[in-house]
């Protein structure tokens, strides 16, 4: 194949067929996809969860992942957060002409590796190649469906006394992307990762999960505010219990950001009943030693952060574009 | 030094035991004060620290924080933001500026909205990014909308020096750099100020030196402590102010010795003076005209001065804040953000009516985010 993607690869003719057969079918190989019908035929008995997301990230490759890993993890994690095992994924590529073929192949290979980790398949897809300048190198849309293994996980379920846990240290993905974007050297790695194994372990252990959410854009702050709002409760978080790595704290100091506002791609927040909190923490620590109980649900209506020196403050929804501070 | 980690740079300054001990000592000594201590923190970074770390809650009743005009974004009058928007719309222009300036509304729009309309506006992390943008776009005029107090001013001067040394001719400057001491004087001279102690800024003082605040002691008999940004810094500075009050010996003290000196960064001051000089007057959002409170490019660099080159298209009429906005009173210590009728209702961070709600470092914004 050519070195670069040209408009011809999106034309529906020979080049498109080559792209599909020699790249996508090679890496996403499964019977449903390669049957090449107009739509995928899948088994769906019982309750299923269905989600979609589009992915655009600059840079395409970052410490700890790339846009392809993000596209699989993002959609599979949205399913996992509803207690559903990711099974069938659709994938739409919008590619800017001129993208290196090698870059596309790297992205596709990563997607294939991630899919195999969770046992999900890409069963249908679409490719568009658009003139230079129409998109930023590549945009990926993935939709996913999966059978729900545990029902009634919802942002509306929180009750006073429930306990809030975080599955690992926060802010990794957001800080890595910021560092790349603003040319700050960092050894920090994005947390970009599939979360089904952790969620499945909680379900199998019979933990009374009230709510689950991956703390993607908007970070921990957004999840906690959404929950407080949806369940009409207050949430109190202990600042010194919220795990943040030194690298993330350092990058936040440089940029003037709060770790709690930064995006994650492999960290989730879970609310469980009080009795199950310790058990859930022990279980999550097996996957990441930074997993921690961070707070409790109260009868207020705001998210409050308690400092280790006895004062407290609100945690607000992050607003708008995150921009570095001036001085 | 090789064993020093990033964590060491801040953990001790956020140590709960130290903060609690300082709070206890402040309470003990403040009991002996014969009048309330009303401390103005000039710098928005301090306002942010006070609210974010809940320091206000640790204070005794007779110590009150008054939030000063030290946020470069907040103090920018709408007409200057209109300048930036107008410049961005000129043919062949790339407009660059720092940080959250891009969000701040002018009279009709903001740079963020103007960017969404298709104009080339780029928020920067580092001032020096302007050099690369200019090199990559030799056929464009790259205008740097320069903002900030004395902290960011030397960076603009350094950018000019680098651009001239490298022979880059397509960078132009719209200078909005403001000075810290003049608004402090203006507030004290207003005749209504209730301030009787100052916490002086961290980063600004690194550049201009602690000596810059001596006039507050000499002319207004008011104690000053140059304070760092961390919670322990602010707590220790308050304790130092209480001690000065009890000794009845006002002076300029420097708590932030690890970075700020009496004379400041002389090299940075000289570099600024090479390119910039003091304006006769500058209009501050919320405070109005303050004489000799801002900088402009020296005449010999007029060919790079966007304010002069585009003078015929830049709007000049003054635009006041919303009439219900009480930012002027808040900045003078005559009112609290929560006293304002539009606080948190018609005026929020996503649609600010007044200067103090505009940036993360503004007093109203800090109250809204952390403690309303």
Interface residues (C-beta under 8 A of the other chain):
Chain A: X181 X182 X183 X184 X240 X246 X247 X249 X250 X253 X255 X256 X307 X308 X309 X310 X311 X312 X313 X314 X316 X319 X320 X321 X323 X324 X325 X326 X327
Chain B: X5 X6 X7 X9 X10 X16 X19 X20 X23 X45 X51 X52 X53 X54 X55 X56 X57 X58 X72 X73 X98 X99 X100 X101 X102 X103 X112 X123 X125 X126 X147 X148 X149 X151 X152 X203 X204 X231 X349 X350 X360 X361 X368 X369 X370 X371 X372
